[in-house]
Amino acid sequence: MKVLSFDSSNKALSVAILDNESMLAETTINIKKNHSISLMPTIDFLMASVGLEPQDLERIAVAEGPGSYTGLRVAVATAKTLAYTLGIELVGVSSLYALTDCGKADELIVPIIDARRQHVYAGFYRNGKAQREDAYMSFSDVLSSLTDEEKVHFVGEVDAFREQIAKALPKAQITETLPSAVLIGHLGRQLSPVDVDAFVPQYLKRVEAEENWLKDHTESENTHYVKRV
């Protein structure tokens, strides 16, 4: 199965092409760029580099979130358009899982994405399998939930939290990692395809504008954001 996989959910952009278990091509760009401009040219470059045509692809695997709202919309919109246009399968993989390409089998791998204001998107994985659902949490809650774990390995966007980790969990390992589109592709080969039309990003958190609106409104109110003039 030939799989195109990619992640543009945060600062880094990662794209890979797999043929069954073999990685044919991969690139990761770790600079802040407009993914809506750079994603398709990167895909085109890799496809040409390995001599594949769009019709050779059989599945799209995309990082579905959590992460940057804009980055997720770019990735999911691109994935849905490609899957629909080419008539091929689509699967979504956690953006946090994409950060777990390191560590030992007996460790609890905790990938984190900085959500600002001392909050993170956090995952909890062991042997490549989620032990809990990905969540939006305060980082203090993440730390307090891990006090009974013997071996913990924090990965992902860890730099801003090193001191807190060292103080709360001095034995924990800390490794900064970038998203791996290859890892997304390998897991994506094993998942059941989703309904392309119904597929949406997994934000895990409301946008700030919606949170501010809800401070003065309840979700049950039959009120529109935009009032008639």
N, C-alpha and C positions, 0 to 999 in steps of 0.2 A: 504494500500500500504506500503510495506516494503522498506525503503530508506536508503541507505548508503551515508553519506555525509562527506566531509572532506575539509580541507583548509591547504595547506602547502606553501602558497604564501609569507610568511615572516618568521620571527624567530620562532614564535609559530607554533606548529602542533596541529590541532584540528580535531577529528574524532567522528562521532556519528552514531547511528543506530536508526531509527524511524519506528514505526508501526502505520500508519495513524497519529493521533495527539499525540500519546504517544511516549515519548523518552524512548527507551529501554536501551541504554548505551551511555556514552559520556566520552571522555578523552581529556585533553588539556595539552600539554607539552610545557612549556615556557622556554626552554633553547636552545641555538644554537647547533643544531645537523644536521647531514646529513639526510635530509628528504628522500632521495632516498633509504637509508638503513632502516630508522625507520618507514616509512609509512605503508608498507605491514605487518610487524609484529604487528603493532598496530591494523590494521584492523582485522588480524587473531585473535588476542587476544580478541577483542570485540565481534566478531562473535561467537567464542567458548564460551565466557562468558554468552551469551544470548541463546545459544543452536541453532544457525542458521547455515545452510549450504549455500554456495554461490548461489545455485539454488533457495533459498528462496527469494532472493532479486528481486525487481521489477524495481528499478530505482537507478541511481547514480546521486548525486548532488555534484558538485565540485565548489570551488572558482576559477573563471576563470581569475581573475586579477582585477585591477593592482597589482603589487608587485614585488618581486624578480624574475628575469628572470629564474634563476635555479629552484627556488621553484615552479614557475608556470608550468614550463616544466615537473617537476616531477609529480605534481598533475594532469595536463591534460593528460599526457601520461598514467598514472595509470588509470584514469577514463575512457579513451577511450578503453584501453585494457580490463578492466573489463566489460564495457558495450558491447563491440564487442564479447568477448569470451562467456559471459553469455546470449547474445541475449536480453538484456534489455535496457530500455530507459536511456538517458543521458540528463541532463540539466546543464547549467552553471549559477552561481550566482555571483554577484559582491563581490570581496574581501572587498570592503569598506562597503557594506551592512552588511557583517558578523561582523562588529565592532559596530553595532548600537543597541546592545541588552541592552539598558538602556535609561533613559530619560523619559520625560513626553509627552503626546499627543500633547500639544500645542507648543512644542519647535521645532525649526529647528535643527535637529541633523546633525552635520558636522563631519563625520569620516575622519581622515587623516592618511596617511602612509608617513613617512619621506623618501623623495627621494633624500636627501642630497643637499648641496649647496643652502640652503634656498628655496628649492622647495619641493612640496608635491604632492601626489595623494590625491585628495579631492572629497568627495561626499556631497550631500545636500539632506537630507531626512526629510519628515514630515509624521507622522502616518504610517511609514513603506514604504512610496512611494517616489521615486526619484523626486525631484523638478527640477533638471537639470541633465544633463549627467555627469557621473564621468569624472574628468579631471586631467591632469598634469599641475600644476600652481606654480608660485612663491607664497610663503606664504603671501607676502605683498598684492598680488592681491586677495587672498582668503579673507583676512581681509577687504580690501576696498570694496569688493562686499557684505559685510554683515552689513554695517553701518546703513541701514534702517530696519534691523530686530530687533524686540523687545526682543525675547527670543532665544538665540543661545546656543547650548550645543556642545562643541568640545569633541570628543571621539577618541579612537584609540591611535596612537603613539604621544601623546601630550606633553610629558615631555620637549622636546627641545624647545617648543614654548610657554611655560606658561607665560613668561615675556612679550612677544610680544602681546599675547592675552589680558593679564591684562591691558596693556597700551592702546591698540586700542579699546578694547571692555570690559571695566571693569565689566559689569554686566553679561558677558558670564559665563556659567558653563563649567568646565573642568574635565573630567573623563577619566583616562587611562583605556582602555578596551582591551581585547584579542579577537581574532576571535572566533565566536560561530558556530560550525558545526551543532548544533541543529537548530539555526536560518536559516542556509543555507538549512537544510533539510526541514524545514517547508515551506519556500518560494519555494524550489525546487519541492514540491508536487503540487504546483499550476501552475507551468509553463508548456508550451508546450515543448515536447522533441525536441532536435536538431538532425541534421544529424551527426552521430558519425564520419564519415570520414572527414567531412568538418570542424569540431569543432576545433578552435584554441584559445590560450590564448589571453586576451585583455591586451596587454602591456601598451598602451596609450603613450609610449615613445620609441624611437629608442634606441638600445643598444649603448653604448659609442663608440665602434669601428666604427659603422655605422655613427654616428654623426661626428666623426673626419674625416672619409673618405669624407663625404659630404661637409666639409669645402672647399675642393679643387675640388669638382665635383658637377655637378647638377644631379638631379634624372632623367632628360630626356636624359642624355648622354648615348649612347650605349657602355658603358665601363664595363668591368668585374673587380671585386675586384682582382682576380688573373690573372696576365698576363702570356702569354706563354713564356717559356724560350727558 
